């Protein structure tokens, strides 16, 4: 019984973990107006079509960021497919450096999965005077 458990553990370790892809993982932009746009690529590593959701949160916490727009914020991607996502930081004050994260994950994890893996990109929008 113990060797069967060890064999299962080894099989799990040897199996590559798949998670949604989002990149680049760090982006910085400098603008002279109140809005800064970023382009991210969302990637589906799974062999089947999957629905994903993207959302903005704080750089160091899970606080929702109302000043950030993501288009689209939900996407259905076929297996191995990718698409470009537009992220816009709004209402930047002169001299402000606004940092936040954009995260992506499956909209609904498959049955039996207890951890819904996500990936986040760190973005910085800086408005000059």
C-alpha positions in Angstrom: 0.0 0.0 0.0 2.8 2.4 0.9 4.6 1.8 -2.4 1.4 2.5 -4.4 1.2 5.9 -2.7 4.8 6.6 -3.5 4.3 5.6 -7.1 1.4 8.0 -7.4 3.4 10.8 -5.8 6.2 10.2 -8.3 3.8 10.2 -11.2 2.3 13.5 -10.0 5.8 15.1 -9.7 6.8 13.9 -13.1 3.6 15.3 -14.8 4.1 18.9 -15.9 1.7 21.3 -14.2 -0.3 23.3 -16.7 -1.6 26.7 -15.9 -2.9 29.6 -18.0 -0.2 31.7 -19.6 -0.1 35.5 -19.4 2.7 37.7 -20.4 4.8 39.6 -20.3 5.0 39.2 -16.5 6.3 42.7 -15.9 5.3 45.8 -17.9 6.1 49.5 -17.4 4.7 52.4 -19.3 5.3 56.2 -19.2 2.6 58.5 -20.5 1.8 62.3 -20.4 -2.0 61.8 -20.2 -4.5 60.4 -17.7 -4.6 56.8 -19.3 -2.0 54.2 -20.1 -2.6 51.2 -22.2 -0.8 47.8 -22.0 -1.0 44.8 -24.2 -0.8 41.3 -22.7 -1.0 37.9 -24.3 -3.3 35.2 -22.8 -2.3 31.6 -23.6 -4.3 28.4 -23.2 -1.8 25.5 -22.5 -4.6 22.9 -22.3 -5.5 20.6 -25.3 -9.2 21.5 -25.0 -11.0 24.9 -25.2 -11.1 26.7 -21.9 -12.9 29.8 -20.6 -10.6 32.2 -18.8 -11.3 35.3 -16.7 -8.9 38.2 -16.2 -9.1 40.7 -13.3 -7.0 43.6 -11.8 -5.8 43.5 -8.2 -3.4 45.4 -6.0 0.3 45.0 -6.3 0.7 43.4 -2.9 -2.9 42.3 -2.0 -6.2 41.1 -3.5 -7.9 44.5 -3.6 -9.9 45.0 -6.8 -8.6 47.9 -8.9 -11.5 50.0 -10.2 -9.2 52.3 -12.2 -8.2 49.4 -14.5 -10.2 48.2 -17.5 -9.5 44.9 -19.2 -10.8 44.1 -22.7 -12.0 41.4 -22.9 -12.2 40.4 -19.2 -13.4 36.9 -20.2 -12.2 34.8 -23.1 -12.8 31.4 -24.5 -9.6 30.0 -26.1 -9.1 26.8 -28.1 -6.4 24.4 -27.0 -2.9 25.8 -27.5 -4.3 29.2 -28.7 -3.5 32.7 -27.5 -5.0 36.1 -27.9 -4.1 39.7 -27.1 -5.7 41.4 -24.1 -5.9 45.2 -23.7 -5.4 46.6 -20.2 -6.0 50.4 -19.5 -5.0 52.2 -16.3 -7.3 55.2 -15.9 -7.3 58.5 -14.0 -3.5 58.8 -13.6 -2.5 62.0 -11.7 0.4 64.1 -12.9 3.6 62.6 -11.4 1.8 59.4 -10.2 3.3 56.0 -10.5 0.4 53.4 -10.3 1.3 49.8 -9.8 -1.1 46.9 -10.0 -1.4 43.3 -11.2 -3.6 41.7 -13.8 -4.4 38.0 -13.1 -5.8 35.3 -15.3 -7.3 31.9 -14.4 -9.9 29.4 -15.6 -13.4 30.7 -15.2 -14.5 27.3 -13.7 -11.9 24.8 -12.6 -12.5 21.2 -13.8 -14.4 18.9 -11.4 -12.2 17.4 -8.8 -9.6 20.2 -8.9 -9.3 22.0 -5.6 -6.7 24.6 -6.6 -7.5 26.9 -9.5 -4.1 28.0 -10.7 -3.7 31.6 -11.8 -0.9 33.8 -13.2 -0.4 37.5 -12.7 1.5 40.2 -14.6 2.8 43.2 -12.7 2.1 46.5 -14.4 3.3 50.1 -13.7 1.8 53.2 -15.3 3.7 56.4 -14.7 2.3 59.8 -15.7 4.9 62.5 -16.3 4.2 66.2 -15.7 
